[in-house]
Amino acid sequence: MSELDISGRANLFAQLSHSAADPLTASDSPSADQALPRTLIEFGATQSHLLYREANQPLVSFQLPLGYRQLGRGALRQTPPDPWELEMAIAWVEDQIMPLARWLHPGTLHVLCPPLAILRPNSGQRALPREEVETWFQHLAAQSEGDPLAHRWPVLSAEAAGALLFLRVWLHHLGFTAVRIESEGAH
């Protein structure tokens, strides 16, 4: 997947904003579901693009100077990363995203990121709960500590580990409870 230009992101955001409600984030009222803030993150190789909209508000576009390749070839140099690398990467991602907490409100989160395709839920389930992302991350952390039982799970590439770490930090620190991992052609 190539990184989308701003009009491509805006078009995808519009498609996702009009998609059917997700059982994990939907309310009893369809109009209340439309009122939820919607966030699209294209977590790219070297930078990330964020589109955000609250009900009846203009679309906000923001660029973050971090990407999965930066994490995968920077802070996370080993496969699996060692515990110190994980801690340093978490601190770096926190520094990048925490300023967003002042104005970004949790709602529906959509993520475009090829290395996260391994986390995409089975058909029939659109959203991945935060707890499931946490389970994947705990297995990565156990692998980093040398736990032999953790190797029953797939060993993620450095880039996939970086993307997972970013997603986990995002969900925890910005209060999102689920994520939809999208493909470029999502509708």
Disulfide bonds with the S-S distance in Angstrom:
none
